[in-house]
Amino acid sequence: MMTLAPRIGFDRFIALEWATTALKVRAGTANLDDLESLLDDAGLGAAARVKTRTVLKRLWLEPRVELVDFADRGAAIFKAYPDVPVTAMHWGMAVATYPFFGKVAELIGRLSAIQGDCASAEIHRRMSETYGEREGTYRMTNMVIQSQASWGAVERVEKGKRVLRRAPAAVENDELTVWLIEAAARTADRPLAIPSLQSLPVLFPFNLTRPLAYLVSNTERLVVRAEGPNNQSVALRCAI
């Protein structure tokens, strides 16, 4: 039985080291005590610690039932290829798990596409249009942006008034490339035009260097649809 994706969910700052340790736990190269030690060192209050654990559980430790296989495949990629960008692992999992995270990522990708940065106020305005004008939306959008900064995807400049995208990390691994595209398809919940895969706003921190049309047409988890020779799209196989 599939569970509903949380409307917001990603409501805590998640440091890169915490997320990576949670991933290592899933990959079998670390244990929960290692993660608890990091949270101890962070000096989180009792309530903050519980909420942080909840995000980390959904992210890697105890993903929703329909994402268990996706998380396991991500952990296997991480374990088999130590040189893959670790931010790509967390980004793909966060995008697939939390629509709120995916929406913030897509907005930053779109708004910063031309000049390389965008106004924080514009991100907040557009998130409020979707999730409502309330303090929770503003605060949780900030949590996502702060986490993305910790993961090396963006930098907050001008005292947080602007969000600057950092140089994209090259993704040269075929398995990781397909896994990230699957994550994008999951958060989009619709077919993605194959010519657009190289520049998907939601995957803005990464430069997908591999032959994308070939890769997506040769994976069992994605299906390619053609509506003419120059109009092909890809989606999750289960969604077609």
C-alpha positions in Angstrom: 0.0 0.0 0.0 1.4 3.4 -1.0 1.5 6.2 1.5 0.9 9.8 0.6 3.9 12.0 0.1 4.1 14.7 2.8 2.8 18.1 1.8 5.9 19.8 3.3 7.8 17.3 5.4 11.3 18.7 4.9 11.0 21.1 7.8 14.5 20.9 9.3 18.0 22.0 8.3 19.9 18.9 7.3 23.7 19.2 7.3 25.6 17.4 4.6 27.4 15.3 7.2 24.2 14.1 8.8 22.6 13.1 5.5 25.8 11.3 4.4 26.0 9.4 7.6 22.4 8.3 7.2 23.2 7.2 3.7 26.1 5.2 5.0 23.9 3.5 7.5 21.6 2.4 4.7 24.6 1.3 2.6 25.9 -0.7 5.6 29.1 1.2 6.1 28.1 3.1 9.3 25.6 2.5 12.1 23.0 4.5 13.9 25.3 5.3 16.8 27.5 7.2 14.3 24.6 9.3 13.4 23.4 9.8 16.9 26.9 11.0 17.8 26.8 13.7 15.1 23.4 14.9 16.4 24.9 15.0 19.9 27.7 17.2 18.7 25.2 19.5 17.0 23.7 20.3 20.4 20.1 20.1 19.1 17.3 20.5 21.6 15.0 17.5 22.3 12.2 18.7 19.9 14.6 19.7 17.1 16.4 16.4 17.4 13.2 14.4 17.0 12.2 16.4 13.9 15.7 16.1 12.4 15.6 12.3 12.9 12.2 12.2 11.2 13.6 13.9 8.1 16.7 11.7 8.0 14.5 8.6 8.4 12.4 9.5 5.4 15.4 10.6 3.5 17.5 7.4 3.9 16.8 5.4 7.0 13.2 4.5 6.7 11.8 5.7 3.3 8.2 5.4 2.4 7.3 1.9 1.1 7.2 3.0 -2.6 10.7 4.5 -2.3 12.5 1.6 -0.5 13.8 0.1 -3.7 14.8 3.6 -5.0 16.7 4.3 -1.8 18.3 0.9 -1.9 19.5 1.4 -5.5 20.9 4.8 -4.5 22.8 3.3 -1.6 24.1 0.6 -3.8 25.4 3.2 -6.3 27.0 5.2 -3.5 28.7 2.0 -2.2 29.9 0.7 -5.5 31.2 4.1 -6.9 33.0 6.1 -4.1 33.7 8.9 -6.5 30.1 9.9 -7.3 29.1 13.3 -6.0 27.5 12.6 -2.6 25.3 15.7 -3.0 23.7 14.0 -6.0 22.6 11.1 -3.8 20.9 13.3 -1.2 19.4 15.5 -3.9 17.9 12.7 -5.8 16.4 11.1 -2.6 15.1 14.5 -1.3 13.5 15.3 -4.6 11.8 11.9 -4.8 10.7 12.0 -1.2 9.7 15.5 -0.6 7.6 17.5 -3.2 8.3 20.6 -1.2 12.1 20.2 -1.5 11.6 19.4 -5.2 9.5 22.6 -5.7 12.1 24.8 -4.1 14.9 23.1 -6.2 12.9 23.7 -9.4 12.2 27.3 -8.6 15.8 28.1 -7.8 16.8 26.3 -11.0 14.4 28.3 -13.1 14.9 31.7 -11.5 18.7 31.4 -11.6 19.0 29.9 -15.1 20.0 33.2 -16.8 22.1 35.1 -14.3 23.1 32.3 -11.9 21.3 33.7 -8.9 17.9 34.8 -7.8 16.2 36.8 -5.0 15.2 34.8 -1.9 12.1 36.9 -1.7 11.0 35.7 -5.1 11.4 32.0 -4.0 9.4 32.6 -0.9 6.7 34.4 -2.9 6.2 31.6 -5.3 6.3 28.9 -2.7 3.6 30.8 -0.8 1.5 30.7 -4.0 1.6 26.9 -3.9 1.7 26.1 -0.2 -0.1 29.1 1.3 0.9 32.4 2.9 1.9 31.3 6.4 4.9 31.3 8.6 5.5 27.6 8.2 5.9 27.9 4.5 8.5 30.7 4.9 10.4 28.9 7.6 10.5 25.6 5.8 11.5 27.1 2.5 14.5 28.6 4.4 15.3 25.2 5.9 15.5 23.7 2.4 17.7 26.5 1.1 20.0 26.2 4.1 20.3 22.5 3.6 21.0 22.9 -0.1 23.7 25.4 0.8 25.2 22.9 3.2 25.2 20.3 0.5 27.2 22.6 -1.8 24.5 23.3 -4.4 23.9 27.0 -3.6 25.4 29.8 -1.6 23.4 32.5 0.3 24.8 35.9 -0.4 23.9 39.5 0.5 22.9 38.4 4.0 20.6 35.8 2.6 18.8 38.1 0.3 20.0 36.2 -2.8 20.6 32.6 -3.6 23.6 31.9 -5.9 23.9 28.6 -7.7 27.4 27.1 -7.4 29.3 25.4 -10.2 27.4 22.2 -11.2 29.0 18.8 -10.3 29.7 16.6 -13.2 27.7 13.3 -13.2 29.6 10.8 -15.3 28.2 7.6 -13.9 25.5 6.0 -16.0 23.6 4.4 -13.1 23.6 7.7 -11.1 22.4 9.6 -14.2 19.4 7.3 -14.7 18.7 7.4 -10.9 18.6 11.2 -10.9 16.3 11.3 -13.9 14.0 8.9 -12.2 14.0 11.2 -9.2 13.1 14.1 -11.4 10.3 12.1 -13.0 9.0 11.1 -9.6 8.7 14.7 -8.4 7.3 16.0 -11.7 4.7 13.2 -11.8 4.4 13.6 -15.5 6.5 12.7 -18.6 9.6 14.8 -19.2 10.7 15.8 -22.7 13.9 14.0 -23.5 15.6 17.1 -25.1 15.0 19.0 -21.7 16.7 16.4 -19.5 20.1 18.1 -19.8 18.7 21.3 -18.4 16.0 20.2 -15.9 15.6 23.1 -13.4 15.1 20.6 -10.5 18.5 19.1 -11.2 20.3 22.4 -11.6 23.3 21.5 -9.4 24.4 18.7 -11.8 25.9 18.5 -15.2 24.6 15.2 -16.8 27.4 14.4 -19.2 26.3 11.0 -20.4 24.1 10.2 -23.5 20.7 10.8 -21.9 18.4 9.6 -24.7 20.3 6.3 -24.9 20.3 5.8 -21.2 16.6 6.4 -20.5 15.6 4.2 -23.4 17.7 1.3 -22.0 16.4 1.2 -18.4 13.5 -0.9 -17.2 12.2 1.7 -14.7 11.6 4.4 -17.3 9.6 4.3 -20.5 10.0 6.4 -23.6 7.0 7.7 -25.5 7.2 9.1 -29.0 4.7 11.5 -30.4 6.6 12.2 -33.5 10.3 12.0 -34.5 11.3 15.1 -32.6 8.8 14.8 -29.7 9.9 12.1 -27.2 9.3 12.0 -23.5 10.2 9.8 -20.6 8.3 8.8 -17.5 8.2 6.3 -14.7 7.1 3.0 -16.2 4.5 2.4 -13.4 3.0 5.8 -14.3 2.1 5.0 -17.9 
